Each structure stands twice: as structure tokens, then as C-alpha cells.
Amino acid sequence: MTDPTKRPLTLRDVSEASGVSEMTVSRVLRNKGDVSAVTREKVQNAAKRLGYVPNKIAGALASQQVNLVAVIIPSLGNMVFPEVLSGISSVLESTELQPVVGVTDYLPEKEEKVLFDMLSWRPAGVIIAGLEHSEASRAMLRQADIPVIEIMDVDGEPIDTCVGISHRRAGRKMAEAIIEAGYRKIGFMGTKMPLDHRARKRFEGFTRTLAQSGIEIADQEFYSGGSALAKGREMTQAMLERSPDLDFLYYSNDMIGAGGLLYLQETGRKIPDDIGLAGFNAVELLEGLSLRLATMDACRREIGQRAAEVIVERHMGVKDHETTISLKPKQQPGDTLIRKT
């Protein structure tokens, strides 16, 4: 949260924290001059601990800020985030603010680098996916003294403001629908956790709700990388060969769910009577399938819009604002989850 009493960090702060002269600190942070590896490491560790980011526009602008909004997301290949970006752009296009995008590939160390580079240009605000960050990233975000909007998730404490859905609630609601429909032998397929924190939280909400009804996950499998459709087919085949008596398959996203659906149809399984399945995200691209996958709309475009609106309001000087903006995911039973009449 922007703090009017906060003093910007300077080279002197890094100098004092590292026990190295300001001139040497400057050389290290600009990657100039001959500095020993030991001294370089001292300076870099001190800067990281403090959350210090050099100002690339110092002296160039009277406002010491540019009309850019740093948008930091884990992936452009994932179909979720282009829709979020569309929501952000739809709000910012009528303002003087322009989004600039950085991608982290779900890697904490890459997020640190992207943040460091973007914050050095002193953007008007940051929109960043997720609530989980490394200590170095959190330090930079706290010291930035600009609006920081964490998106996609509200299960945790934001640095400033968060906009998203409760993924634990989303997992719980899907489990409740599956239980109500009468399924009991359930398999789960998803991305490798813990790096995908939101998938992990959905899994936690899902399994906890099943446990309350005396149901345990009968089989599970995780993947990372590769074509989601192909992975969905491969994992579904492998799981059903191991556990042929499963009567429901829950996928952490729609794309692997669609791969599983195609495999089940090819092998003649009756859906949803013999076996049901569900995914997550309500991906519009899949609406052309012969069966509509049961899923949950995660409010992606609305999340982008609300986050951008907060940035615009804060840029215009509005001080009072919610710290948590929680949207409700919408369940869609489709054709692959038995509906009670």
C-alpha cells in the first residue's frame, strides 16, 4: 500500500547494509567496473534484502514516474492469462496508462528478475499474478511505493490489494457437486504443485470436502509442460488402466480435461453415466466439443478489469479502497456431470 511517510531507499542504504562504499555499490548495481566476487555478493544480498531497485529514470522526469502499468503473469501459453490481459487493456485504453507485460514461467527467481527490471522504470502501478512471492520479490513490492494489485487469488494476505476468487472455495464447490451427483471413486489429474499455488489450493479445498464425506482420492497424477490436450489423453489412459473402476475424473484445468474427454469418447465410455468428469476455467475454445465439459468460470476478464480499475482510481488520487476484492466463480455442470432434477 502506498505510504506517504515512506522514504525511498538510496545507494547509501545499500552501502550501510553491505559495509561497502556508495561508489562500489553503484558499480555493482550497474554491473560496471572491476569488483571482487565477494564484494559483489555482499552488495547484491543487501539490495535484495532491502528490496532496493535502482531508478532508471532518475533526473529524467519531474514526476519520477512513467505512465506504464507493469503486468506480471506466469504464462502467455496458458489460455487463462490472455483473457485477463484483455480485461486490463479494456480499462486502461481510455486512460493515459499503458500496460507492459512480463512473464515468469511460474519460477520465483524469474519473477524476481522481471520485477527488478520493471520497477526500475518506476511504473504507475503493478498488477501481478498470485499472492505467493519470494522474500526478495515481496521486499521490492513493499518498497515500490506504488499501487500493487495481486490478482487471481484471495486466499491469503495481500501486500496491498488483491482481486480474484477463492480457489479453496472453488475446489470445495466442485467436490460438493460431485458428491451430490453420487460419484464416489474419484481420480484427480493436474499440474505439478507446489509452483502452481492456485491449483494447489483448489486441490486442498476439493480433497478436504471429499474427506468430510468419507471419500478419499482413489488415484492421482501430475504433469508439467507439453501439450495439455495430449497430456490429458495420456494421463487419463494411464489412470484408467491403473484404476478401471473410477467413476469420476477431476482435472485441474479444462485443457487436460478436454484431452481426457476425447480419450473417453474414443474408447466408448458413457459420459456422465459410466464416468463423469470436470475441469476448471470455462475455456471458450472448448465450446465446440460434442459434450460440454463441466467446469467453473474463474471470472478471468472481470479480474483484469477490476484490477485495472483499482490502478486507475489510485492513479487519480483515490485513497479509500478495498484491500480484498473477492469474485464468485460460477459453476457450469455442462454435459459431463450428472445434474439432479
C-alpha positions in Angstrom: 0.0 0.0 0.0 1.3 3.5 -0.9 2.7 5.1 2.3 3.2 8.8 2.2 5.7 8.6 5.1 8.0 6.0 3.4 11.4 7.3 2.4 12.7 5.8 -0.9 15.7 3.6 -0.5 19.0 5.0 -1.7 22.5 3.8 -2.5 23.5 5.0 1.0 21.1 2.5 2.5 22.6 -0.4 0.5 26.1 0.9 1.3 25.4 0.9 5.0 23.7 -2.5 4.9 26.6 -4.1 3.0 29.5 -2.2 4.6 30.7 -1.1 1.1 31.2 2.4 -0.3 28.4 4.0 -2.3 30.7 4.2 -5.3 31.3 0.5 -5.2 27.6 -0.2 -4.6 26.8 1.9 -7.8 29.4 -0.1 -9.8 27.9 -3.4 -8.7 24.3 -2.5 -9.4 25.2 -1.0 -12.8 27.4 -4.0 -13.5 30.3 -1.7 -14.2 33.9 -1.7 -13.2 36.2 -4.3 -11.6 34.6 -5.5 -8.3 35.5 -8.7 -6.5 33.0 -11.6 -6.4 32.9 -11.4 -2.6 32.1 -7.6 -2.6 29.6 -8.1 -5.4 27.7 -10.8 -3.5 27.6 -8.5 -0.3 26.1 -5.7 -2.3 23.6 -7.9 -4.1 22.5 -9.6 -1.0 22.0 -6.3 0.9 20.0 -4.8 -2.1 17.8 -7.9 -2.3 17.2 -8.0 1.5 16.2 -4.3 1.5 14.1 -4.5 -1.7 16.2 -1.8 -3.3 15.7 -1.2 -7.1 17.7 1.4 -9.0 15.8 4.2 -10.6 16.4 4.2 -14.4 14.6 7.5 -14.9 16.2 9.4 -12.0 16.6 13.0 -13.1 14.8 12.4 -16.4 11.3 13.2 -15.3 10.0 15.7 -12.8 7.4 13.2 -11.6 10.0 10.4 -11.3 7.3 8.0 -12.7 6.1 6.8 -16.1 2.6 6.1 -17.3 3.2 2.4 -17.5 1.5 -0.4 -15.6 3.6 -3.5 -15.0 1.6 -6.6 -15.6 3.4 -9.7 -14.4 1.9 -13.1 -15.2 3.2 -16.7 -15.2 2.4 -17.7 -18.7 1.2 -16.5 -22.1 0.8 -20.1 -23.4 -1.9 -20.7 -20.7 -5.2 -19.6 -22.2 -6.2 -18.1 -18.9 -4.0 -15.1 -19.0 -4.7 -13.5 -22.4 -8.3 -13.1 -21.2 -7.0 -11.4 -18.0 -4.9 -9.1 -20.2 -7.9 -8.3 -22.3 -9.8 -7.1 -19.2 -6.9 -4.9 -18.1 -6.5 -3.4 -21.6 -10.2 -2.7 -21.9 -10.0 -0.4 -18.8 -6.6 1.2 -19.4 -7.2 2.1 -23.1 -9.4 5.1 -22.1 -6.6 6.4 -19.8 -3.1 7.7 -20.2 -1.8 4.4 -18.7 -0.3 1.6 -20.8 0.2 -2.0 -19.7 3.6 -3.6 -20.2 3.8 -7.4 -19.7 6.4 -9.6 -18.1 6.2 -13.4 -17.9 7.7 -15.5 -15.1 7.0 -19.2 -16.2 5.9 -19.9 -12.6 9.5 -19.5 -11.4 10.1 -17.4 -8.3 13.7 -16.4 -9.4 12.4 -15.3 -12.8 9.7 -13.3 -11.1 12.4 -11.5 -9.0 14.2 -10.6 -12.2 11.1 -9.4 -14.1 10.1 -7.3 -11.0 13.5 -5.8 -10.6 13.7 -4.7 -14.3 10.1 -3.4 -14.4 10.3 -1.5 -11.1 13.5 0.2 -12.2 11.4 2.2 -14.7 9.1 3.4 -11.8 5.7 2.3 -13.3 2.5 3.9 -12.1 1.4 0.5 -10.6 1.9 -3.2 -10.6 -0.6 -6.0 -11.4 1.0 -9.3 -10.5 -0.5 -12.9 -10.5 -0.7 -14.7 -7.2 -0.2 -14.0 -3.5 2.9 -16.2 -3.1 6.2 -14.5 -3.9 9.8 -14.9 -2.7 11.1 -12.7 0.1 13.1 -10.6 -2.4 10.0 -10.0 -4.5 7.9 -9.1 -1.5 10.6 -6.7 -0.4 10.7 -4.9 -3.8 6.9 -4.7 -3.9 6.6 -3.3 -0.4 9.3 -0.7 -1.1 7.9 0.3 -4.5 5.5 2.9 -3.0 3.1 2.4 -5.9 -0.2 0.5 -6.1 0.4 -3.3 -6.1 -2.6 -5.4 -7.2 -2.2 -9.1 -6.8 -4.6 -11.0 -9.0 -6.3 -14.4 -9.5 -6.4 -15.3 -5.8 -7.8 -14.1 -2.5 -6.7 -17.0 -0.2 -4.1 -15.1 1.7 -2.8 -11.7 2.8 -2.1 -9.2 0.1 0.8 -6.8 0.1 -1.6 -4.0 -0.9 -4.7 -5.1 -2.7 -5.8 -8.4 -4.2 -8.5 -9.2 -6.8 -9.6 -12.7 -7.6 -11.5 -15.8 -6.4 -11.1 -18.2 -3.5 -9.6 -21.3 -5.1 -10.2 -23.3 -2.0 -13.9 -22.4 -2.3 -13.8 -23.3 -6.0 -12.4 -26.8 -5.1 -15.0 -27.2 -2.3 -17.9 -26.3 -4.6 -16.9 -28.8 -7.3 -16.4 -31.5 -4.7 -19.9 -30.8 -3.3 -21.4 -31.1 -6.8 -19.6 -34.4 -7.5 -20.7 -35.9 -4.1 -24.3 -34.7 -4.6 -24.4 -36.4 -8.1 -23.5 -39.7 -6.4 -19.9 -40.3 -7.6 -17.6 -41.9 -5.1 -14.5 -43.3 -6.8 -12.6 -40.2 -7.9 -9.3 -39.6 -9.7 -7.5 -36.3 -9.9 -5.2 -35.0 -12.6 -3.4 -31.7 -12.5 -0.3 -29.6 -12.9 2.7 -30.1 -10.7 2.2 -28.4 -7.4 3.5 -26.5 -5.3 4.6 -24.0 -8.0 1.0 -23.6 -9.2 -0.3 -22.3 -5.9 -3.8 -21.7 -7.2 -4.2 -25.3 -8.4 -2.8 -26.5 -5.1 -5.4 -24.5 -3.2 -8.2 -25.9 -5.3 -6.9 -29.4 -4.7 -6.8 -28.7 -0.9 -10.4 -27.4 -0.9 -11.5 -30.4 -3.1 -9.9 -33.1 -1.0 -10.9 -31.6 2.3 -14.5 -31.6 1.2 -14.4 -35.1 0.0 -12.8 -36.2 3.3 -15.7 -34.7 5.2 -18.0 -37.2 3.4 -15.6 -40.1 4.0 -14.2 -40.1 0.4 -10.6 -40.2 -0.5 -9.0 -39.5 -3.9 -8.6 -43.0 -5.4 -5.9 -42.1 -7.8 -3.9 -39.0 -8.9 -1.4 -37.9 -11.4 0.5 -34.7 -12.2 2.2 -33.2 -15.2 4.4 -30.3 -16.3 4.9 -29.0 -19.7 3.9 -30.3 -23.1 0.6 -30.1 -25.0 -2.3 -30.0 -22.4 -4.7 -31.9 -24.7 -2.1 -34.7 -25.3 -1.2 -34.8 -21.7 -4.9 -35.1 -20.7 -5.3 -38.1 -23.0 -2.1 -39.8 -21.8 -2.9 -39.3 -18.1 -6.5 -40.4 -18.5 -5.5 -43.6 -20.3 -2.8 -44.4 -17.7 -5.0 -43.7 -14.8 -7.9 -45.8 -16.1 -5.5 -48.7 -16.8 -4.4 -48.5 -13.2 -7.8 -47.8 -11.7 -10.5 -49.0 -14.1 -13.3 -48.7 -11.5 -13.1 -44.9 -11.2 -16.4 -43.2 -11.8 -15.2 -39.6 -11.9 -12.2 -37.7 -13.1 -11.4 -34.1 -11.8 -8.8 -32.1 -13.8 -7.1 -29.0 -12.6 -7.8 -27.2 -15.9 -10.1 -27.5 -18.9 -7.4 -28.3 -21.5 -6.3 -31.5 -19.9 -9.9 -32.3 -19.1 -10.7 -31.9 -22.8 -7.9 -34.4 -23.7 -9.5 -36.8 -21.2 -12.9 -36.3 -22.7 -11.7 -37.1 -26.2 -10.0 -40.3 -25.0 -13.1 -41.4 -23.1 -15.3 -40.8 -26.1 -12.9 -42.8 -28.4 -13.0 -45.7 -26.0 -16.8 -45.8 -25.9 -17.3 -44.8 -22.3 -20.8 -43.4 -21.4 -20.5 -39.9 -20.1 -21.7 -38.9 -17.5 -23.4 -42.2 -16.5 -20.4 -44.6 -16.5 -17.9 -41.9 -15.7 -18.2 -38.2 -15.1 -15.5 -35.5 -15.4 -14.9 -31.8 -14.7 -12.2 -29.2 -15.3 -11.6 -25.6 -14.3 -11.6 -22.2 -16.1 -14.5 -22.4 -18.6 -12.3 -22.0 -21.6 -14.5 -20.7 -24.5 -12.4 -22.6 -27.1 -13.8 -25.9 -25.9 -17.4 -24.9 -26.6 -17.2 -26.7 -29.9 -16.8 -30.1 -28.4 -19.6 -32.6 -28.8 -20.1 -32.6 -25.0 -19.7 -29.6 -22.8 -17.2 -30.2 -20.1 -18.3 -29.5 -16.5 -16.2 -26.6 -15.3 -16.1 -23.4 -13.3 -15.8 -19.9 -14.6 -12.9 -18.2 -12.8 -14.0 -14.6 -13.7 -10.8 -14.0 -15.6 -11.7 -11.0 -17.7 -13.5 -9.4 -14.7 -10.5 -9.9 -12.5 -8.4 -8.0 -15.1 -10.9 -5.2 -15.3 -11.3 -4.8 -11.6 -7.5 -4.8 -11.0 -7.1 -2.1 -13.7 -9.9 0.0 -12.2 -8.1 0.0 -8.9 -4.9 1.1 -10.5 -6.7 4.0 -12.4 -8.5 5.1 -9.2 -5.3 5.2 -7.2 -3.5 7.0 -10.1 -6.2 9.6 -9.9 -5.7 10.1 -6.1 -8.5 8.0 -4.7 -7.2 6.8 -1.3 -10.0 4.7 0.2 -10.2 1.3 -1.4 -10.9 -2.4 -0.5 -7.8 -4.5 0.2 -9.6 -7.7 -0.9 -11.9 -7.8 -3.9 -13.4 -11.3 -4.0 -15.4 -12.5 -7.0 -17.5 -15.6 -7.0 -16.6 -18.4 -9.5 -19.6 -19.7 -11.5 -20.1 -23.5 -11.7 -21.1 -24.9 -15.1 -22.3 -28.6 -15.0 -22.2 -28.9 -18.8 -22.8 -32.4 -20.1 -20.2 -34.4 -18.1 -21.6 -34.1 -14.6 -25.0 -35.7 -13.7 -27.4 -33.0 -12.7 -30.0 -33.7 -10.1 -33.6 -32.9 -11.2 
